[in-house]
């Protein structure tokens, strides 16, 4: 057997007994086996089918797929729910193309995921950027202020909709309830990219201690279209997601939305992904309360124990009196012990603990429905050892540079026409040129520079820093060239 390739990597990784604090949320097969899905897991290749008799059709649901969609309507209190097998990206693009006419205008948070920018290209849509606030200590984007949305709606009455991420990648949530009221008063639709918050609905109403908090879901707070990556924190498979039209939504043109979905999604939808969505729905319906209680208890246990570790602190974000942080995202900061985020990630990897995201001094551990108490204990033990062996030096200079670079996402930019004629030039020669293809650090998948924006020396330096740290930046070819206007 060939020793290289995807399959061998995956099997080798699974054999390490890794601790997953990254997506997907199921964290392996333990949860599915616990609730009796061994037969499905053991027959997974045989379950990989197409639209045979009785298997229904994703784009004309009348049978088993319609039944699963009904489960999600009940779970999220929605008037319509759609299974997504091209990830949340498909739901985001379809929602935008439904709510905004071709060559129309969309008010969007500048820290939106790249899928939203792709929708702009597909629809010839003009963006109007809403700039989020900054969490200055860490140099990352925070909530989008309702006042920012109100101002942009007043200045752009021809905009058709508003879209923003909540939670963002770090778990920071905007005040969706207030924003929804503002958007609806202007007669527009509010689309919420809740890819990182599919679990929020199921924490609502639960009591929690002072160390823990989860804001309400966008469905409950009045959004019109909400896209949830159930694979990120719940227990469906990677690339599966759900689009909800909440019960109180002002959006009613479901046929138009369904038409855009079938244009965007694969014509060969994976029954394995749809089956995982069905399993996720059943587990939430039958065991959701217990699982959310266990998840909450484990997080409260972790935060309580971790609070006594010298040199460790957590990122917390408030927005006035409002809880703005989804604390299921554990944002670790051990810079006081001499570890920047990249160094902390490397140190935890030595303990077979895999985190999700690094930015400056922050290492974000994404918890999920499948994490066990043992996972949290292993993380606690590793952090204690790192604290005990703390370094005398301060965190590396790269963390400060990385954090400073993150502020570039809220830099106000002039939007030019997207270049039709393009040429490839070396990144270091691009200052002052107009970008022709998005430059996207991944993660977090938010374009640093979009087509039609001018490339500055600061952005070039930051991209070079990221690439020097081994980070991926999409939009740069193997020879270090980028596309600019000719």
N, C-alpha and C positions, 0 to 999 in steps of 0.2 A: 504494500500500500504506500502511495506517495506520502511523504512525511510533511509536505507543505500544502497549504490551501485552507479554505474557510472551514471545512469540516473538521480537520485535524486541530485547528486552532480552538474551535468551540469545544471540542471534546476535551482537549488538554486544559482549557480554562475551567470547565465544569468539574474536572477531576481534582482541582486544587482546594476544594472546600472554601470558595471565596465568600466574603461578606459583601453583599451588594448594597451600597448606598448610592446607586445610580438607577436610571430607568432601565427596564420596565419595572412596574410596581409589584408584580407577582413574586419577584426575587427567586425564581426557580420553580420547581414542580411541587414543593412541599404543600403549598396551599391547595392546589388542585387535587393532589392525592388525598389530603386530609378530608376533603368533602366528596370523595367517591368518584373522581374522574379518571381512575386508572385505565379503564377500558378505552377512553378517548385518547389518552396519552400513548397507550400501547398500540393503538391502531391509527396513528396520526397519518401515515402515508395512505392507508386505505380510505381515509376520510377526505383526501384531497380529490375532489370531484368537480364537475361542471354542472350546468343547469340541466340535469337529467329529469325525467318525469318525477314529479313530487318534490323537487328541490327548490321550487319557486324561482323568482327572478328579482334581483336587487332593484331593477329599474321598473318593475311592474309587480309590486308585492301583493300577493293574494293568499299566501299560505304560510309556510314555516318562518320565512323572513319577516313577514308582516306580524307574526306572533312575537318575534323577538323585539321588533320595533315597539310593539305595544308594551312590552315589559319596561322599556326605557321611558316611555311616556308616563307610566305609573311611578317609576323611580324618581324622575326629575320633575314631576308635576307639570308636564308639557302637553300642549295640544298636538304637537307633532315631534317625532324623533326619527333621525335617519342614521343608519349604520354607514360608517366611512371606512373603506378599505384602502384608501390612499392617504391615510393619516389625517390629522387636523388640517393639514395644508389644503386638501381638497375641499373641506367644508368652508374654510376661510375664503378661498378663491371663489367658490360657487356663491357664497353669501354676498360678497362684494359685487360680483357680476349681476346678481339678482337685484340688489338694492340701488346700484349706481348705473345709470345708462352709459352706453358707449360714449367716450369723450366727455363724460361728466366729471364731477368733482367730489372728492372724498376727504373729509377731515380725519386724519390718522395720527396716532402717536408716532413720534420719530423713532422710538425704540421697538416698533413692531417687528415681527418675525419676517424673514425674507419672503415667505409665501404671500404676504400682503403686497409686497413690492412686485412680485410676479403677476398678481392680479391687475395691478396698474398697467403693466405692459400689455397684457391680454386685452384689456378693455380700452386702452388709450385714455386712461383715467388720470386726471390731474390731481396730485396730492396737495393737501394743505396740512403742514406739520404742526401738531400739538407737541410742545416740548415738555417732557416730564421734569419734575424737580430732581435735584441731585442729593444723594446721601453723601455729603461732603467727606466724611471720615474715610469712606471706602472708594469714593469716586465712581459710584454706580448710579444708574438711573432709579429714581423712586417713583412715587405716585404721579399721575397726571391730575393737575388741580382742576376742579369743576370750573373755576373762574377762567382758566385757559380755554376750555371748551366753549364756555358762554361767549367769550370774546371772539373766537374764530367763527362761531355760528352767526354772530351779528355782522362780522366783516364779510362773510361768505354765505349769503342767503341762498345762493344757487347750489350749495353742496347738498348732496342727497342723503348722506349717512355719516356716522362717526364710528370709528373702530379703534380699540385700544386693547393691550394685553392686561389682564388682571386675573390671577397673580402674574407678575413678570417672572423671569427665570429664577430669581432669588427668593420669590415668595412674597414680594411686596404688592399689595393690592390698592387700587384706586377706590375712591368713594363712588361706586357704581350707582347707588341709589340716587344721590344728588345729581350725578351726571345724566342719568336716565331721565330725571324730571326736566332738566335743562334741554336735553335733546328732543324730548317729546313736546315741550312747549314751543319749540321751533318747527314742529311738524316733520321731524326727521326720524330715521331709524338708528338705533344703537346696536352695533355688533360687538360682542366681547369675545376676544381670544382667551378662553379659559383653558387652554391646553394644559397648563400646569396646575389646574384646580378642579379636575374632574371629581375629586373627593369632597370638595367643600360642602356640597348639598347634604352629605351624609353625616357631617359633624354638627349640623345645625340643631340647636335645642339641647345639646349635651353640656352638662356642667363640667367646668375645667378649673384647675388651680391657677394661681397667679403666674406661674412660669410658662403657661401655655395659652395659645390663642389661635383661633381660626376664624377669619371673617366669613360673613354670609356669602352664599353663591351668587353669581350674576343672575341666575334664573329667579332667585328670590328677590333680588334688588331691582328688578324691572327692565332688564335688557330685552331686546327684541329677538336676537339670534345669538345663540351661545354655542361655542365649539369646544368640546372636551376631549382631550387625549386620554381616554380611559387606560391606555397602555402605560402611561407615565407613572401613575400612582396607584391604580387599581389593578385588576388581574387579567385583562385581556392581552392579547399578543401585540408585540411591536408592530406599528403601522395601522392599528385599528383605533377608531375614535367614534364619537357620536356628535351629531349636530342636533341641538334642541331648539324648538320654537316654544318658549315658555307659555304657560296657560294665559298669562296676562299680557302677552306680546301684542303690539299693535300691527304686527306684520301678518298678512292674511293670504298672500298670493303663493300658496304652496305649490301650485302647478308650475309656476315660473321657477321657483327654487328647485323643484325636482328635475326640471329640464336642464338647468345649469349643472346640477350634480351629475346627471348622466353624460353631459359633455366633458366633464373634468375627470371622472373616475374611470378606472379600467373597465373595459367591456368583458373582461374575464375575471370577475371578482373572486377572491380567494375564499373558499368555504371554510378553510382552517381559521382564517381571521374572523369570519362571521360566526363560526362556532365558538371561538374564544369570547366574542362579545356576548353570545348567548349564555355561556358559562358564567361570565362576569355578572351578568344581570341576575341569574339565578342565585349566585352566591350572595350578592348584595341583598336580594329580596328575602332570602331565607336566613342569612347569618350576619347581615350588615350591621345591625345594632351591636352584636357581640364583638365583631371585628373592629368596629370603630372605637368601642370602649377599650379593647385591648391595645389598639394603636395609641389612643390617647394616654392610657396608663403607662405604656412603655416610654412614650415621649416625656411625660412628667417625671418618671423615674430617671430617665437619662439626664434631663436638665437639672434635676435636684442633685444627683450624684456628681455631675460634671461641674457644678458651681463651686465645688471645693478643690478643683484642680488648679494649682498655681500657674499663672501665666495664660490661662485659657479664658477667652471671652466669646460671646456670641453677638452677632449683629441683630439688633432689634430696631424696628422702625415704627414710630407712631406718627399720626397725622392729626395734630391737635389732640382731642380726647379720643379719637377713633383708633381702634386696633387696626394697623395697616400691614401687619406681618402674619403670614401663614407659617407658623412655627413648625409645621411638618418638614419644612426645609431647614436643616441644621447648618447655619453659616458659621463655620469655625474660624477663629482668629487666634493664632499662637505666635504672633509677631513678638510678643513680650518674651518668648522663649527663644527667639532668634530664627523662627521659621516663617518664611513667606509662604504664600499659598502653594506654589510649586514644590517647595521643599517639604511642606507638610504632606502633600499628596504622595511624594516619593517615599517619605518615612512610613506612611500608612500602608503603602503597597508592600513594604517588607513584612507586614502582618497580614497580607492577603485581604486588605480592606480597600475596596474600590469606590472612590467618590465620583461625583458627577461633574463639577465645574470649578475652575480656578479663576479668580480675578484678584490681582494684587495680593493682599494678605489674607483674602478670604478663600477658604475651601468649603464648597457647599456639598453637604451630604443629603441626598434626596431620599427621604424615607418613603415607604410604601406600605400597602395593605399586607404585603407578604413578609415584612421584617418581623423577626421573632425577638424575644427578650435576649436570647443568646447573641444576636447581632449587636445590640446596644451594649451588652457587657463586653464584647470583644473590642468595640470602639473605645469604651471607657478605659479598658485595661491598656490599650495602646497609647491613648492620650496621657494616661498617668505615667507611663514609662518615658514618653517624650518630655513630659514636664520635669521628671526627676533628672533626666539627662540633658537639661536645657543648655543651650549654647550661650556663650558669653557675648557673642556678637549680636548686633541687631539684625533684623530681617534684611535680606539682600536688597541692593539698590534696584534690582529689576522689579521688585514689587512696587516701589514708589513710582517708577516709570510706567509700569503697567496701569497702576491706579490713575495716574495723571492722564494717560492716554484714553481711559474710559470716558473722561469728560467730553471727548470729541463727539460722542453720540448726541450731546445736547447743544452742539455748536450750531448756531443759526446759519443757514446756507441759502444762497440764491439758487433757484431752480431754473436752469436753462432748458431749451429744447433738447430732447435726447438725440444725440448724433446719429444720422443715418449712415454716413460714411465712417468707417472705422479703420484704425491701424493699431498694430501691436508695437509697444515701445517698452524698454526696460523701466521697471518701477521707479528707479532712482532718477529718471529723466522726466517724470510725469508732472512735476509741480507746475501749476498754472493751467494744465490741460483739463478738458471736460471729459469726465468719466463716461464710457460707453457701455460698460458691463459692471454690474455691482461687485464691490469688494467686500467680502463677508467673512469676518472671523467666525470660526465654527468649532465649538460653541462660543457664544450663545445663538448664532444664526441671525443676528441683527445686522443689516448692511451698515458698514461704517461710511461708505461712499456709494451713492446711488447714481444710475445713469442720469446725466443732465446736471450733476453737481461738479464743481471745480475741485480738483485734487490739490491739496496744500502740502507744504513741507512737513507740517506736524503729523498729518495722516501718514505720509510716507515713512517718517521716522517710527511711528507707532507700529505700522505693519512690519517694518524691518525688525523691530524688537520682538514682536510675536513670532515671526518666522525663525528668529534666532533662538527662541525658547522651544522650538519644535512644534509650535501651534499651527493649525491649519487655517489658511486664509483662502477662501474660494474666490475665483476670478483672476488668479495668477497662474500662468502656465509653467511648465517644467523648466523653462529657461528664465523665469522671473520677469516675464513681460505681462503687461495689462493692456486692455482695449481702451483707446481714447478716440475722441472725434478727430477726423482727418481734415 
